[in-house]
């Protein structure tokens, strides 16, 4: 949320506390949105979705210029002082990334390089996955 949002002073927030809060969320056609909707349902909460977007950049732009909040990875807003990042819990929405390829299919050198970089980054000692909040 924007740094001036009424809830911006919070460090943590339960999903149920977002009940009837105005938000912009990813488009419902995305798996991430379905995961967010499931977390809301598990908490017994229903947000007021004022806008949906296919672009994190667009969502953050709208949040910056409005009273709306959103749910994105904290990595999407790193280094941007115009936002307040609040850890969500009960339940904590978590997304586990992965790479998928056809079994037995030849591995393209670019795919192998990308997989190697992802493994290196995610196994580094200083890597902090989404579920660890600062």
N, CA, C and O of each residue as an XYZ file, in Angstrom:
536
protein
N       0.845     -1.173      0.000
C       0.000      0.000      0.000
C       0.881      1.224      0.000
O       2.072      1.165      0.304
N       0.258      2.340     -0.352
C       0.993      3.588     -0.318
C       1.406      3.933      1.102
O       0.747      3.532      2.061
N       2.490      4.672      1.236
C       3.012      5.036      2.555
C       2.021      5.851      3.382
O       2.139      5.900      4.607
N       1.038      6.498      2.728
C       0.051      7.313      3.446
C      -1.274      6.583      3.689
O      -2.222      7.179      4.201
N      -1.347      5.313      3.331
C      -2.558      4.520      3.542
C      -2.863      4.450      5.047
O      -1.934      4.390      5.852
N      -4.137      4.457      5.438
C      -4.488      4.408      6.866
C      -3.905      3.211      7.628
O      -3.718      3.292      8.842
N      -3.619      2.114      6.942
C      -3.065      0.931      7.609
C      -1.549      0.820      7.459
O      -0.969     -0.190      7.857
N      -0.910      1.814      6.905
C       0.518      1.743      6.587
C       1.425      1.622      7.810
O       2.596      1.272      7.665
N       0.928      1.892      8.972
C       1.769      1.787     10.167
C       1.915      0.346     10.658
O       2.725      0.067     11.541
N       1.139     -0.555     10.090
C       1.159     -1.956     10.514
C       2.412     -2.664     10.011
O       2.953     -2.327      8.958
N       2.865     -3.662     10.790
C       3.982     -4.512     10.362
C       3.474     -5.840      9.815
O       4.071     -6.420      8.908
N       2.363     -6.314     10.378
C       1.736     -7.562      9.961
C       0.236     -7.350      9.908
O      -0.317     -6.480     10.582
N      -0.405     -8.168      9.090
C      -1.856     -8.066      8.986
C      -2.427     -9.444      8.667
O      -1.903    -10.165      7.818
N      -3.504     -9.797      9.357
C      -4.198    -11.044      9.044
C      -5.091    -10.805      7.833
O      -5.634     -9.714      7.657
N      -5.238    -11.820      7.010
C      -6.055    -11.696      5.801
C      -7.468    -11.227      6.129
O      -8.050    -10.462      5.359
N      -8.031    -11.660      7.243
C      -9.392    -11.275      7.600
C      -9.509     -9.760      7.799
O     -10.594     -9.199      7.639
N      -8.417     -9.105      8.142
C      -8.440     -7.657      8.338
C      -8.580     -6.886      7.017
O      -8.805     -5.676      7.011
N      -8.443     -7.607      5.910
C      -8.628     -6.977      4.597
C     -10.072     -7.119      4.104
O     -10.395     -6.713      2.988
N     -10.929     -7.695      4.937
C     -12.343     -7.835      4.585
C     -12.939     -6.450      4.328
O     -12.816     -5.541      5.148
N     -13.586     -6.314      3.170
C     -14.248     -5.074      2.743
C     -13.273     -3.903      2.552
O     -13.692     -2.745      2.561
N     -11.982     -4.195      2.382
C     -10.997     -3.151      2.064
C     -10.898     -3.026      0.551
O     -10.961     -4.024     -0.167
N     -10.743     -1.806      0.073
C     -10.639     -1.565     -1.365
C      -9.239     -1.928     -1.853
O      -8.227     -1.514     -1.290
N      -9.227     -2.730     -2.936
C      -7.957     -3.241     -3.438
C      -7.931     -3.269     -4.956
O      -8.967     -3.250     -5.622
N      -6.716     -3.317     -5.479
C      -6.495     -3.678     -6.871
C      -5.736     -5.000     -6.828
O      -4.753     -5.141     -6.101
N      -6.203     -5.959     -7.613
C      -5.610     -7.291     -7.591
C      -5.278     -7.746     -9.006
O      -5.780     -7.188     -9.982
N      -4.422     -8.772     -9.108
C      -4.150     -9.322    -10.437
C      -5.440     -9.828    -11.077
O      -6.406    -10.146    -10.384
N      -5.442     -9.896    -12.387
C      -6.592    -10.396    -13.133
C      -6.967    -11.796    -12.649
O      -6.096    -12.597    -12.312
N      -8.251    -12.081    -12.618
C      -8.733    -13.376    -12.135
C      -8.338    -14.538    -13.034
O      -8.532    -15.695    -12.661
N      -7.797    -14.260    -14.190
C      -7.376    -15.360    -15.068
C      -6.006    -15.921    -14.682
O      -5.566    -16.923    -15.246
N      -5.331    -15.282    -13.725
C      -4.003    -15.729    -13.305
C      -4.069    -16.632    -12.080
O      -4.917    -16.450    -11.206
N      -3.170    -17.603    -12.028
C      -3.084    -18.520    -10.902
C      -2.812    -17.771     -9.608
O      -3.346    -18.132     -8.560
N      -1.991    -16.738     -9.669
C      -1.693    -15.956     -8.473
C      -2.974    -15.356     -7.889
O      -3.145    -15.340     -6.670
N      -3.851    -14.876     -8.721
C      -5.120    -14.309     -8.241
C      -5.975    -15.384     -7.594
O      -6.592    -15.155     -6.554
N      -6.010    -16.559     -8.214
C      -6.785    -17.644     -7.622
C      -6.225    -18.014     -6.238
O      -6.990    -18.315     -5.322
N      -4.900    -17.990     -6.088
C      -4.267    -18.271     -4.805
C      -4.662    -17.194     -3.779
O      -4.954    -17.515     -2.627
N      -4.670    -15.931     -4.195
C      -5.076    -14.826     -3.310
C      -6.537    -14.988     -2.913
O      -6.885    -14.829     -1.743
N      -7.397    -15.306     -3.889
C      -8.822    -15.510     -3.596
C      -9.029    -16.655     -2.608
O      -9.882    -16.566     -1.725
N      -8.257    -17.722     -2.752
C      -8.359    -18.857     -1.825
C      -7.930    -18.453     -0.416
O      -8.523    -18.899      0.567
N      -6.904    -17.614     -0.315
C      -6.462    -17.138      0.998
C      -7.544    -16.274      1.643
O      -7.803    -16.388      2.841
N      -8.168    -15.416      0.853
C      -9.279    -14.611      1.378
C     -10.411    -15.515      1.847
O     -10.954    -15.319      2.934
N     -10.768    -16.500      1.036
C     -11.862    -17.407      1.394
C     -11.537    -18.180      2.672
O     -12.404    -18.353      3.529
N     -10.299    -18.641      2.802
C      -9.897    -19.379      4.004
C      -9.995    -18.509      5.247
O     -10.247    -19.011      6.342
N      -9.795    -17.201      5.081
C      -9.870    -16.262      6.209
C     -11.297    -15.756      6.434
O     -11.561    -15.058      7.414
N     -12.210    -16.103      5.537
C     -13.578    -15.602      5.647
C     -13.673    -14.127      5.302
O     -14.501    -13.404      5.855
N     -12.829    -13.687      4.393
C     -12.785    -12.268      4.017
C     -13.103    -12.091      2.542
O     -12.812    -12.957      1.717
N     -13.703    -10.957      2.230
C     -13.997    -10.596      0.845
C     -13.556     -9.155      0.625
O     -14.132     -8.234      1.204
N     -12.541     -8.953     -0.206
C     -12.107     -7.586     -0.468
C     -13.053     -6.903     -1.461
O     -13.811     -7.570     -2.166
N     -13.002     -5.603     -1.505
C     -13.709     -4.848     -2.535
C     -12.685     -4.617     -3.643
O     -11.774     -3.802     -3.495
N     -12.837     -5.330     -4.741
C     -11.878     -5.240     -5.845
C     -12.303     -4.092     -6.749
O     -13.266     -4.219     -7.505
N     -11.598     -2.986     -6.675
C     -11.909     -1.801     -7.471
C     -11.316     -1.878     -8.860
O     -11.807     -1.234     -9.788
N     -10.246     -2.674     -9.011
C      -9.619     -2.814    -10.330
C      -8.833     -4.116    -10.366
O      -8.386     -4.624     -9.337
N      -8.677     -4.645    -11.575
C      -7.835     -5.808    -11.834
C      -6.844     -5.406    -12.905
O      -7.140     -4.564    -13.752
N      -5.663     -6.009    -12.868
C      -4.658     -5.671    -13.869
C      -3.820     -6.886    -14.219
O      -3.616     -7.783    -13.402
N      -3.342     -6.893    -15.446
C      -2.417     -7.935    -15.905
C      -0.972     -7.532    -15.642
O      -0.057     -8.313    -15.902
N      -0.757     -6.339    -15.137
C       0.590     -5.797    -14.988
C       0.854     -5.359    -13.548
O       0.114     -4.544    -12.999
N       1.901     -5.896    -12.945
C       2.286     -5.470    -11.601
C       2.664     -4.001    -11.612
O       2.333     -3.266    -10.682
N       3.350     -3.570    -12.652
C       3.738     -2.165    -12.758
C       2.515     -1.257    -12.750
O       2.506     -0.233    -12.067
N       1.487     -1.624    -13.501
C       0.253     -0.831    -13.529
C      -0.440     -0.853    -12.169
O      -0.941      0.174    -11.712
N      -0.472     -2.022    -11.520
C      -1.092     -2.123    -10.204
C      -0.389     -1.200     -9.212
O      -1.036     -0.472     -8.459
N       0.932     -1.240     -9.220
C       1.692     -0.408     -8.289
C       1.511      1.074     -8.594
O       1.480      1.896     -7.679
N       1.394      1.415     -9.865
C       1.136      2.809    -10.231
C      -0.192      3.287     -9.687
O      -0.297      4.408     -9.190
N      -1.217      2.435     -9.780
C      -2.535      2.807     -9.243
C      -2.516      2.896     -7.720
O      -3.151      3.774     -7.136
N      -1.789      1.990     -7.084
C      -1.686      2.029     -5.622
C      -0.989      3.320     -5.191
O      -1.408      3.973     -4.236
N       0.058      3.671     -5.893
C       0.823      4.881     -5.562
C      -0.053      6.134     -5.634
O       0.134      7.067     -4.853
N      -1.000      6.158     -6.563
C      -1.808      7.350     -6.789
C      -3.209      7.276     -6.182
O      -4.070      8.092     -6.512
N      -3.441      6.307     -5.301
C      -4.784      6.146     -4.758
C      -4.735      5.679     -3.312
O      -3.673      5.613     -2.693
N      -5.898      5.362     -2.800
C      -6.036      4.821     -1.448
C      -6.119      3.294     -1.470
O      -6.344      2.674     -0.430
N      -5.939      2.682     -2.643
C      -6.066      1.240     -2.784
C      -4.824      0.517     -2.270
O      -3.736      1.090     -2.196
N      -5.010     -0.742     -1.921
C      -3.909     -1.619     -1.541
C      -3.867     -2.761     -2.546
O      -4.816     -2.957     -3.305
N      -2.785     -3.505     -2.553
C      -2.677     -4.664     -3.430
C      -1.895     -5.758     -2.725
O      -1.348     -5.541     -1.643
N      -1.842     -6.919     -3.330
C      -1.045     -8.032     -2.822
C      -0.096     -8.448     -3.937
O      -0.517     -8.964     -4.972
N       1.185     -8.216     -3.708
C       2.242     -8.624     -4.628
C       3.423     -9.107     -3.793
O       3.471     -8.887     -2.582
N       4.358     -9.757     -4.440
C       5.588    -10.147     -3.760
C       6.318     -8.899     -3.293
O       6.337     -7.882     -3.987
N       6.910     -8.982     -2.126
C       7.674     -7.821     -1.646
C       8.829     -7.517     -2.589
O       9.326     -6.391     -2.620
N       9.253     -8.500     -3.347
C      10.344     -8.294     -4.308
C       9.929     -7.356     -5.444
O      10.785     -6.780     -6.116
N       8.645     -7.205     -5.657
C       8.149     -6.320     -6.720
C       8.317     -4.855     -6.361
O       8.291     -4.001     -7.247
N       8.489     -4.544     -5.087
C       8.573     -3.146     -4.652
C       9.870     -2.832     -3.911
O       9.972     -1.784     -3.273
N      10.835     -3.696     -3.982
C      12.099     -3.442     -3.289
C      12.713     -2.132     -3.734
O      12.751     -1.818     -4.924
N      13.189     -1.380     -2.772
C      13.874     -0.133     -3.069
C      12.953      1.016     -3.428
O      13.430      2.104     -3.750
N      11.655      0.807     -3.383
C      10.714      1.864     -3.738
C      10.115      2.428     -2.455
O       9.280      1.780     -1.824
N      10.528      3.612     -2.070
C      10.103      4.178     -0.796
C       8.674      4.711     -0.810
O       8.183      5.162      0.225
N       8.005      4.671     -1.937
C       6.629      5.153     -1.999
C       5.615      4.155     -1.488
O       4.418      4.441     -1.481
N       6.072      2.980     -1.056
C       5.171      1.920     -0.611
C       5.494      1.472      0.792
O       6.620      1.616      1.268
N       4.496      0.931      1.441
C       4.655      0.292      2.744
C       4.332     -1.178      2.544
O       3.234     -1.526      2.109
N       5.281     -2.034      2.860
C       5.100     -3.474      2.716
C       4.669     -4.039      4.067
O       5.339     -3.837      5.079
N       3.548     -4.744      4.066
C       3.014     -5.343      5.290
C       2.893     -6.844      5.063
O       2.292     -7.292      4.087
N       3.470     -7.608      5.974
C       3.424     -9.065      5.864
C       2.010     -9.569      6.131
O       1.367     -9.157      7.096
N       1.536    -10.460      5.269
C       0.204    -11.061      5.435
C       0.329    -12.413      6.107
O       1.280    -13.157      5.869
N      -0.645    -12.719      6.948
C      -0.650    -14.009      7.633
C      -2.079    -14.469      7.897
O      -3.036    -13.705      7.775
N      -2.186    -15.708      8.252
C      -3.450    -16.343      8.637
C      -4.521    -16.297      7.562
O      -5.553    -15.663      7.781
N      -4.339    -16.915      6.443
C      -3.142    -17.611      5.960
C      -2.190    -16.664      5.238
O      -2.564    -15.569      4.817
N      -0.959    -17.119      5.113
C       0.048    -16.368      4.359
C       0.014    -16.852      2.917
O       0.339    -18.009      2.651
N      -0.375    -15.987      1.976
C      -0.336    -16.415      0.576
C       1.111    -16.697      0.162
O       1.985    -15.847      0.332
N       1.360    -17.883     -0.377
C       2.703    -18.255     -0.799
C       2.663    -18.873     -2.179
O       1.783    -19.674     -2.494
N       3.597    -18.503     -2.971
C       3.703    -19.033     -4.327
C       5.058    -19.682     -4.461
O       6.072    -19.062     -4.142
N       5.101    -20.919     -4.928
C       6.353    -21.624     -5.157
C       6.614    -21.674     -6.650
O       5.884    -22.333     -7.389
N       7.654    -20.980     -7.099
C       7.949    -20.993     -8.531
C       8.571    -22.320     -8.951
O       9.133    -23.047     -8.132
N       8.464    -22.609    -10.200
C       9.067    -23.819    -10.729
C       9.237    -23.720    -12.230
O       8.649    -22.859    -12.885
N      10.039    -24.601    -12.754
C      10.241    -24.696    -14.199
C       9.674    -26.026    -14.656
O       9.880    -27.053    -14.010
N       8.968    -26.005    -15.754
C       8.338    -27.213    -16.273
C       8.827    -27.446    -17.702
O       8.905    -26.521    -18.510
N       9.148    -28.693    -17.984
C       9.496    -29.050    -19.360
C       9.008    -30.467    -19.622
O       8.760    -31.237    -18.694
N       8.877    -30.791    -20.876
C       8.409    -32.122    -21.246
C       9.446    -33.176    -20.886
O      10.638    -33.005    -21.142
N       8.982    -34.260    -20.293
C       9.867    -35.358    -19.932
C      10.501    -35.933    -21.200
O       9.809    -36.244    -22.169
N      11.799    -36.064    -21.175
C      12.523    -36.635    -22.298
C      12.826    -35.656    -23.423
O      13.529    -36.005    -24.371
N      12.305    -34.438    -23.331
C      12.557    -33.437    -24.373
C      13.995    -32.921    -24.253
O      14.529    -32.803    -23.150
N      14.603    -32.622    -25.377
C      15.961    -32.074    -25.305
C      15.950    -30.723    -24.584
O      15.004    -29.945    -24.706
N      17.020    -30.464    -23.831
C      17.119    -29.217    -23.082
C      17.923    -28.218    -23.902
O      19.086    -28.448    -24.233
N      17.284    -27.123    -24.215
C      17.910    -26.024    -24.930
C      18.982    -25.394    -24.031
O      18.752    -25.262    -22.829
N      20.131    -25.003    -24.563
C      21.178    -24.382    -23.728
C      20.687    -23.156    -22.944
O      21.107    -22.939    -21.808
N      19.806    -22.362    -23.543
C      19.284    -21.188    -22.830
C      18.425    -21.626    -21.639
O      18.472    -21.005    -20.577
N      17.636    -22.698    -21.817
C      16.819    -23.212    -20.716
C      17.707    -23.732    -19.587
O      17.437    -23.487    -18.411
N      18.764    -24.450    -19.954
C      19.685    -24.996    -18.956
C      20.377    -23.872    -18.185
O      20.570    -23.972    -16.974
N      20.748    -22.806    -18.891
C      21.383    -21.661    -18.234
C      20.416    -20.980    -17.277
O      20.779    -20.653    -16.147
N      19.182    -20.766    -17.730
C      18.179    -20.144    -16.869
C      17.932    -20.991    -15.624
O      17.880    -20.456    -14.517
N      17.780    -22.298    -15.788
C      17.548    -23.191    -14.648
C      18.728    -23.123    -13.676
O      18.531    -23.122    -12.461
N      19.928    -23.069    -14.197
C      21.134    -22.982    -13.365
C      21.156    -21.682    -12.559
O      21.493    -21.685    -11.375
N      20.796    -20.579    -13.206
C      20.775    -19.278    -12.517
C      19.719    -19.283    -11.414
O      19.975    -18.807    -10.308
N      18.540    -19.814    -11.709
C      17.474    -19.873    -10.708
C      17.903    -20.719     -9.517
O      17.692    -20.326     -8.370
N      18.501    -21.874     -9.779
C      18.990    -22.724     -8.680
C      20.033    -21.986     -7.845
O      19.996    -22.036     -6.615
N      20.955    -21.308     -8.506
C      22.016    -20.579     -7.815
C      21.444    -19.477     -6.916
O      21.852    -19.332     -5.763
N      20.507    -18.710     -7.450
C      19.908    -17.608     -6.679
C      19.100    -18.139     -5.503
O      19.212    -17.626     -4.390
N      18.290    -19.157     -5.741
C      17.388    -19.637     -4.684
C      18.091    -20.486     -3.635
O      17.523    -20.726     -2.569
N      19.295    -20.944     -3.899
C      20.035    -21.711     -2.894
C      21.126    -20.875     -2.229
O      21.845    -21.374     -1.364
N      21.254    -19.623     -2.622
C      22.250    -18.735     -2.014
C      21.910    -18.497     -0.547
O      20.738    -18.477     -0.172
N      22.921    -18.319      0.270
C      22.737    -18.137      1.712
C      21.890    -16.909      2.044
O      21.174    -16.912      3.045
N      21.959    -15.872      1.230
C      21.222    -14.647      1.539
C      19.853    -14.573      0.869
O      19.159    -13.564      0.993
N      19.457    -15.632      0.163
C      18.140    -15.649     -0.476
C      17.063    -15.740      0.582
O      17.138    -16.577      1.481
N      16.051    -14.875      0.479
C      14.948    -14.891      1.435
C      13.656    -15.150      0.670
O      13.128    -14.248      0.018
N      13.143    -16.381      0.745
C      11.892    -16.651      0.042
C      10.748    -15.846      0.621
O      10.847    -15.298      1.719
N       9.671    -15.782     -0.124
C       8.516    -14.955      0.205
C       7.976    -15.170      1.615
O       7.515    -14.218      2.246
N       8.023    -16.401      2.121
C       7.401    -16.646      3.424
C       8.199    -16.083      4.592
O       7.676    -16.030      5.705
N       9.422    -15.668      4.390
C      10.192    -15.038      5.470
C      10.003    -13.544      5.372
O      10.326    -12.935      4.352
N       9.487    -12.957      6.416
C       9.246    -11.513      6.419
C      10.256    -10.816      7.303
O      10.604    -11.296      8.381
N      10.713     -9.685      6.829
C      11.715     -8.927      7.592
C      11.089     -8.197      8.721
O      11.781     -7.507      9.470
